[in-house]
Amino acid sequence: MKLISLKLTNFKKISNIADNTIYLNEDINILVGGNNTGKTSILQAVQKLFGTKNIEPKDLNYLVKNGNLKIEGNVRFSEEEVLAFFEIAKNQFEHQVTNQKIQEIAKEIASNNSHFFEDLTFIERKNAQHSRNKSFSSDILKKYAKSQEQDIYQIIFRASTILNATDFYNIYKSPLYLDSRGNLMEKEKFIPLNEIENQFKNQNNQVNIRGLLYALKKKKLDKFKEFKKRLLNVFSELEDVDVIHNEDIGEFELILKEKLRNNGTTEQVTYDIKDVGQGMQSLVLILATILLLKPHIVLMDEPEAHMHPSLINEFVKYLKYLAKDTQFIITSHSLVLMNEVGMDKIFHLKNDVAKKGIVINKIEERNNFLDIIKEIGYDIDTLSYIAQPCVYVFVEGESDKKYLLEFAKKANLQKQINVFNIGFVIMGGKNNRHKFLNLLEKLEKNILPIPFVMILDKDETSEENIQKFKAKIANTKNEIYYLEKRQIENYLIDMEAIKRIITKKIKPENQEKWEQINFEKQIIEFCESQKEHIFNNYISDFFANSIFLSTQKMREIFKDTKQKNLQETMDNFAAEFSGELTKITTKKGIELSKNTSSMEDLFNQKWENEKMNRCDGRKLIKNIRFWLETEFQTSFSDQDIIDEMIMPDEITKLLGLLSEFNIKI
């Protein structure tokens, strides 16, 4: 039995739902959303629909005076379940129908949805009329009611009556609500196995994990072995898992065995389920209950609440395995769980002010996932740690990530380039790029299955050093991309776009003054004000790279100093270091011997043609904004420029590179 759809009218927190029918998956359904969006109410509605909880007047919210509270569900039975109903029904009639005919009708019913509903009509907020109904497809009932095959109609009608009256025959099993946060009993006295099953069927909050596992071991040994094997795979530190009935004290005992090293020797330690974390307790409870009771529908409210991300991964793997026979409806706030089950299993509940109700949507596109993340209170950066992106992108600052995503949106590439597909990692400045690359080179060989792109600011880096850095990842699936301009902010300095923005925003009283301004000249002046600072950086980088001594060379200089006194050590070091520097500077001098230009000449040759690209883009934009606010009482946002500008060719090229990783993977 699977619940195909659920329709709610005037029910609790979702009584004002804009579209009140939810079409469910037959395997896994994850309900996510902010607080008070009706996730738990949906679980309660399913319980009330199948009669495991009674519907009450207090369930009626938002109903002003009179009205109708209704929970409706379309259910799909398997052919075997329908045949089981018919087997009971046909024995109550004198006229026999052939088994072949019954199988044909069972198949027809199983291919249609059967209808359940729980209906309360309220007058003056008092329960005036109550009705509950479960029936096979009304279309089939109508079809055979009008046909000459009255025997078939009588059997179908009688089977519907049996279905509606009770689930005593256990032909279909009522949904099971699993509270993984129930109270674990410190000690469990022996009780009959059937009573253990009834506790869970009756939604008892006292959790008999040990008794449950003992019942599983006695009634379904193969399932217990399956449970044990999976648990040992998840918790690799465990040596063995077993559950016994200790007849001396009349209690169930769950024994977990682990080998520990103590003072150089290995000891086997045993402990109980109460001695482990709530994450493991939750997993044990959920798996054991489902394996023992084999419910058709399982309802769970945030089962992963106490689970570590790695444990959630294992939990979802087992959910997928169990979902062949069991339908799951689960509320969650876990990004790990959402990512593992897949977006097609996720339902997003959101209070839509415009539609005056709660809207439930399945997630159709990966970038829509971001709305959920924001609403349930996560920093989007968290995705970099828990999702499985197509590529990791290492950038120097938060602004690089911000503008890349904005440029992707402008280029209509947000489906390929977003924080779900791309795991952004902020390196925190140019000084960390070598450290990250060394780390990534090591990870590449053993651990990192996902390619990476390192996007770096050009700054004053020479072409020679760029090629040396890129050579470190030659012949790999990875990329190092140097921006042609100093920083990503330099690509926002589109003078024509800024002029168009200000022309639209300028106040009438400042219009004439604005038209008289030479905007390009003003921008150039801002650039020139940075020239000395940029020149000093240029000199520093030039000589720092020219006299760089590797750590390996430094170790060679110091290798014979262990047994020498400090004075002798320093004298030797000074001589060796001076000698190495002389070699390096002499080599550099020979390289530059034909160049009679001064350092300033070398810098100016680049500066005159590329000052807009070489200046500090962040500072330049800040200067432009301050000037516009002071002189014209107006300004612009980053988004204004991105919307107005023509996409730079290099940014288009970079976005194309990042998009390719979605195709390659």
N, C-alpha and C positions, 0 to 999 in steps of 0.2 A: 504494500500500500504506500502510495506517495501523494503528498499534498501538492496539487498542481497550481492552485491559485487560492487566494484569501481575499475576501471582500469585507470591509468593516464599515458599519454605519453607526455613528454616535457612540463610538467605543473609546472611553478613557482619553488618554493624551492625544490620540490621533482621531478624535471624533470630527475634527474639522479638516480632515485630510482632503487635499484638492483632487487627487485621483485615488479613489479608495479601493482599488483592486491591485493586488501584488501577484505577479506571475513568477512562480518560484522555479528554481532548478530542481531536478529530481535527485541530485546528489548533495551538493554543498551550497549553502546560502549564508553569507556573512552580512549582518546588518550593522552599519556604521553611521555615525552622526554625532552631533553635539548633545549636550544634556537636554533632557525633556523633549526629545524629538520622537519618542514613541517606540524605541527599540524593544524595551522590556515589555511594553504593552502588547506588542505583536506576539511575543512568546506566550503571554497570558491568554490572549485571544485564541490561540491554537489549543491551549489546554482546555479552555471553556467550550470550544467548539466540539471537542471529542469527549467532554464530560468528566475530565480528570480534575476540573475545578468548576465550582458552581458560579454561574453568572449572577451578579447582585446589583441592586439599585445604585450602590456607590460607584459601580463601574460607569455609570452614565454621567458624563461631564459635558459642559457646554450646551446642554439641552435646556432651553429657557423654561418651558412649562410642560407641554405634552409632546410625545414623540415615540419613536420606535428605535430600539437598540437591536442591531442585528449583526451576527457574525456568520458569514457564509464561506463555504470551502468547496472546491471541486477536487475530488479524490480519484486517483487512478488505482484500481485493483489489478493485481496480476491475474492471469487466467486460472492459476491454481487456487487462488483465494475465492474466485467466483464459483469454481467447481465445488469447493468445499461447502459453500452456502447451498448450492443446488442439491448436493448429496443429502443434506438434512431435509430440505424442502420437498424433494420428490418422493421421499418415503411416506409423506403424509397424504398422498393421493392414491386413489385406486388405479387410475389410468396411468400406465407406464409410458414414459417417453424414452426413446432410444438414447443410448449413451452418445452416439454420434451426433444426434440433434442437440443434445445438451452441450456437448463440446463446441458446436458451432455457435450457440447462443453465448456461451461463456467467453469465447474469443471475441464476439461482437461487443459484449459489455466491457471486456477488458480494454478494448481499443477506444472506448469512450470514457468521459469523465463522469463519475457518480457525484451526487450532490448532497452535501451536509449543510444544515444550518441550525443556528441557535437564535431564537427570536423572542424578544420581550417588548411588549407594548406598554408604555407608561401613560397614565392619565393622572394629572395633578401630582406627578412625581411618585405615584404609587404603582406597584406592579399589578396591572389589571389583567394581563393575559400573557401566558408563557407557552411557547411551543418549541419542540425540538424535532428535527426530522433528519433521517438518513435514508437515502434511496438510490437505487441504481438509476442510470440515465433515464430521464423522463421521456426522451425521444423513443427509446426502446420499449418502455412501458406502453406508450401510446400506440406504437406500431403493432404490438402483439395484442393489445386490447381490441383493436379494430379488425384483427385477422381472424381466420377460422380456427387458428391453433390455440384454442382456449386452454388446453392443458399446459402449453408452454407459458401462456400468460399467467396462469394460476401459480406455476412454479416460480416464475420471476417475481410475482407479487408477494408470494409467501417468503421467498428469499429476502426480499426487501424488508418485510416485516421482521424477520429474524435479525437482519442487519440493524434495523432501527431500534429494536427492543433492548439488545444487550450485546456485549462482546464476551459473554460467558463461554462461548464455544472456542474462544481464542483463535478464531479464524482471521480476524484482523486484530492487531495489537494497538492499544491506545498509545499516543505519543508519550515518551518518557522525558520528564524534565530532570536534568542532571545538574545538581548544585555542587560544583566542585569545591565550593567554599564552605561546605557543611562542617559540622563539628565532629572532628575525629575522636572517637571514643578511646580513652586511655587504656581500658581493658574491655575485652569482649567475651562475655560469658557465652557458653554454648547455647545456641537456639536451633530449632529445626531448620533445615535448609529452605523449605517452602516459606517459612516466616521471613527469612532473609530476603527472598525475592519479593515478598509482599511489601516489605519496608520500602523498597525502591519504587515499586509500582504505586504505593500510596504517598510518595514524595516525602518520606520521613527525613527530617533534617539531621538526625543522628546517623553518622556514617559508619557502617560496619564493614570496613575495608577487608579485614582479616577473614570475617565470616563469608564475605562475598567471594573472596579468592578460594576459600575452602570449598564452597559450593561449586565453583567453577572446576576445581581440581577433581571433585567427586563425580560431578555430572557430565563434564565435558573435558576429559583429560587432554585430548588433542588441542583444545583451545587454551587450556592452561599452559601447555608446553609452548604453544605459539606466543602467548603473553610473556612467558618467562624468557624465551629467546630474544624477543624484541626488547625487553627491559634490560637484559644483559648487554645487548648491542648499544643501547642508548647510554647506559651507565657503565662504561668500560672498567671502572674500578671494582665493580662487583664480581665476586667469584661464583656466587650461587644465590638463588631466591627460592624459598619454599614456605609453605603454610601448613601448620599442623593443628590438631586438636590435642592440647595437653590435658589428658584425662585426669592427671593428679590434681590439677587445680580447676578443671572444668572450663578452660578458656582457649580461645583461638590464639595462635601465635604466628606472626609473620616474621620469618627469619631471613635477614639479609647478611650475607657473608662477604668479607673483604679481607685481603691480605695487606698488612701494613709492615713497614720496616721499622724496627725499634732497636737502636744500639747495635746495628750491624746484623741483626737476625730478623727473619720474616715470621710474623705471627698472624694467625687467622683470627679476625675479630667478628663477632656477630652482634647485630643490633636490630631494633624494631622499626617499623614504619613511622612511629611517633618521633623517632630520633632524626628523621631526615626533613628536608625543607618542604614547604607547602607545594612547590612546583612539582616535585616528585610524587607527593601524596595525591595531587590532583590528577596527574597522568595515570597513576595506578588505579584510582577510583574509576575514571572514565573508561579506560580500556577494559578493565575487569567487568564492569557493569554491562557494557555493550556485548562483550563476548558471551556472558552468561544469559542475558535476557533476550538478545537478538531483537531489539525493538525495530519497528519499521521507520519511526520518526523520532529523532532525538533533539531536544531543545536545550541549549546551554547559554547561560548569561556570563560572558567574559571568562571562559574557562582558562584562558592563558594568563590571568591576572598575576599569578605568582611564578610563572615560568620564565626561565632564562631564554634569550633568543635562540640559542642552539637547541634547547629542549622544545621550543615551539616548532622549529623546523621538523623535528622527529614526530611531534604530535600531528602536524599536518600531513606528513607522509602516511601515517597510520589512518588518519581520517579519510584520505583518498582511497586507501585500501578497503576500509569498512563501508565507504559510500557506494560500493557496488550493490549492497543489499539494504543500506540504511540511509535515510535522508536526514541531513543535518541543517538545523536553523540556529544560527549562533550570533549573538551580539559580541562586538569586539571594539577595542580601541588600539589594537596592536598593529603597527605597520609591518612587523615581521610576518604575522599571520596573514594579513591582506596580500602581501607580496608573494607568499608561498602558495596560497590557494589559487591565485590568478584573478585578474580583474573581472572576468566574466561571471565570477561567483559573488561579486560584491553589490550590495544594495545601499545606496546613500540616502539617508533620511535627513531632510533639511526643511526648516521652517521658512517658507517662502511668503514674505510679507505681501508681495504683489498679488499672489494667488490666494491670500488669506487662509493658508492651511499648510499642512506638512506635505511635501512632495517626496515621493520615493522613486528614485531612478537607478537603473542598472548602469554601471560604468561602461560606456561604449568605447572610449578612447583613452589612451594611457595618460595624456596630459590632463584629463578631467580628474585624475587621481589627486592632483594637487589641491583641489577644492576640499577634498575630504581631510587631507593632512592638516590644512590650516584650521579647519573647523574643529577637529578633535584635539587641537592644542599642541601640535608638534611643530618644532622648527624644521623647515624643509630640508636644512642641511643634514638632518638625521638620515635622510635617504642614502647619503653617500656611504654610510656605515652598514646599512642593513639591506639595501636593495641589491639586485644583481644588475648593474648598469652595463651598457654595451661597451663603454670606454670610461676610463678615469681621466679627468682633465686636471692637471696641476697648474694653478695660476698663482701669481705673486700676491694678489690682493683681492679683497671682497669685491672691489669695483670691477675687476676683470670678469668675474662671474656674472655680476649684475648686467653689464653692458652686452656680454655675449648672448644672454637670454633675451634681452630687449631687441638686439639686432636679429636674432632668430625669429622672434615674433613678427618683426617688420617684414622679414623675408618669407613669412608663412611656412617656417620650418619648425614651429613649436612642437609638432608631433614627433619630429626626429631629435630635436635638441631641447631637452628639458631636464629637470633635476631627477627624473625617474630613469631616463636613458643614460644620463651622464652623471657620473659620480665626481662632483667638483671637490677638489682638495686645495685649500688655501695654504700656500707655503710660507707667506709672511715676509716677503722681500727678497731681493736678488741674492743676498748673502746665503740664503738657504738652498739655492738651486743645486749646488754641487752635492750637498748632503743628501737631498732627496734623490738625485740621480744615482748616487752610489748605493743608496738603499734599494731603489727600484731595480738596479742591475742585479742585486742579490736576490730580490723577490722574483724577478723574471725567470730565474733558473729553476726555482723550486715551487713557489707558492702562487704567484700572480698569474692566473689564467686569462685575465682580462687585459687587453692592451691599454696603453696610456699615451696621452698627448701632453707634452709640457709646453705651455704657452708663456713666452718670456718677453719682458720689455726690452727694447733695443738699447736704451740708455746710451752709454759711450762705448759699447762693446765693439771691438774691431771685427772685421770680416774673418781674419785669421783665427781669432778665438772662437767665433761662432762655429766655424768649420771643425775646430778641434773638439768642441763640446758635442756637436752633432755626430762626430765619428764614434763616440762612445756607444751609440745605439745602432750603428750601422748593421744591416742584415738582420734586423728584428722587425716585429710587427708594430713597433712604437714610433712615435714622431716627436721631434723637438721643433717647435715653430717660434721663430723670432719675429716679433712685429717689426715692420719696416719703419714705423714711427717710434718715438721715444716711449710712449705709454698708450694704452687703449683710449684714454681720454682725448688724445690728440686727434682721433678720428671724429670727434664731436665738433671740432673747430671748423665748421662749414660756414664761412662768412656770408654766403648768399642765403643760406637757410636762416641764419640768425637775423639778417636784415629783413627777411620776409616776415618772420615772427614778430619783431619789434614794430614793423610798419603796421601790422594788424592790431597790435596791443597799445600803441602809443596814444596818449591822451590828446585831445584836440589842441589844448593850450601848449603842448610841446611839439606839435607836428612840424611847424616851421623850423624850429631849432634842429630837429632830427634830420630834416631834409638838407640842411646846410653842413652837416657833419660828414667828414671823410672817414667812414667807418674802417676801411682797410688800413688807412694810415694809423688810426688809433690802435688797432690790433698789433701792427708792426712795432709800435712804440712799447706796448706791453711785452712783446717778445724781446726787444732790445734790452729792456730793464733786467732780463734774466741772463744776459750774455756773459757777464763776468763770472757768475756762479756756475754756469754750464762749462765755461772755459776751465775753471779750477777743477771741476770733476774730470774733464778731459785729460788734463795734465796728470792728475792722480792715477787715473786708470791706465794711462799710457806707461808710466814708470812702474806702477805696481805690477802690471803684467810683464814688463820688461825684465824686472829683477826678481821675479818669483822663483823661490827655491822650494822644491818638492819636499814633503815630509820624509820621503825615502833618503834624499840627499842629506837632510839634516841629521838623520839617524846615522848615516855613514860617518859624518863629521864627529859625532859624539861616541862612536862605537868603542874607542880605545881610552875613554876617560874614567872608567869605573875605579881604577886603582891609583889615579893621579890626584895630587892635592888640588885645591880649588884654583890657586894662582896659575899653576901649570895648565889646568883645564881651560881657563879663560884665555890664556895666551895662545894655546893651540887652536881654540875655536876661532879667535879673532883672525889668526893667520889663514886658516882653512876657509872661513867664510869670506874673507876679503879676496882670496884667490878665486873662489867660485863666482863672486860678483864681478870680478875683473873679466873672467871668461865670458859671462853673460853680456855685460855691457860692451865689451869689445866686439862680440858677435853682432850685437844690435847696432853698434856704431858702423861696422862694415856694411850692414844692410842699408843703412841710411846715409852712407858716405857720399853718394851721388846726389843726395837731396840737400840743396843749400838753403831750403826754406827754414824759417824759424818755427817754433812751436805755434806761435800765434798765427803765422801764415798758413800752416797746415789746418788749424782750426777754422780760420776765416774762410778758407776755400769751401769747406762744408757748410759753414753757418750761413753764408750769403744766399745760397741756393735752397737751403732746407731749414731755415730758422723756425718755421711753423711746425715742422716735424720734430726738430731737435729740442725745442723748449719744453718746459714742464707743463704738460697739458692740464693737469689739475689746477695748478696755480694760475694759468692763463684764463681758464674758464671762470675761476673765482674773481680775478681782476676785472674781467668783462662784466660780470654780473654786478659787482660793486659799483663800477662806473655807470652802468645803465640805471641802477637804482638811485644813485646820487644825482645824476644829471637829468634823468628823464622819468623818475618814479615808476619804472617798469623793469621787467626782467624776463627770464625764460627758465624753463625746467629742462632737465635732461630729456624727458619724454617729448617735450615740445620740439627739440632739435631732431631727435630720432624720427619723429613723425614727419617732419618737414624736409629733412635732408635727403639727398640722393645717396643710396648705399655705396660706400667706397668699394672699389674693385677688390682690394685686399681683404676686406671683411667678408665679401661674397666668397672669395677663395677659401678663407678660413672656415666659414660655415659649411662650405661644400666638403671640406676635409672631415669635419666632425660628423656630418650626415652620412658619409661613406661607411663609418663604423657600424651604423645600423643595418647596412646592407651586407657587410662582411661577416658579421657575427651570426 
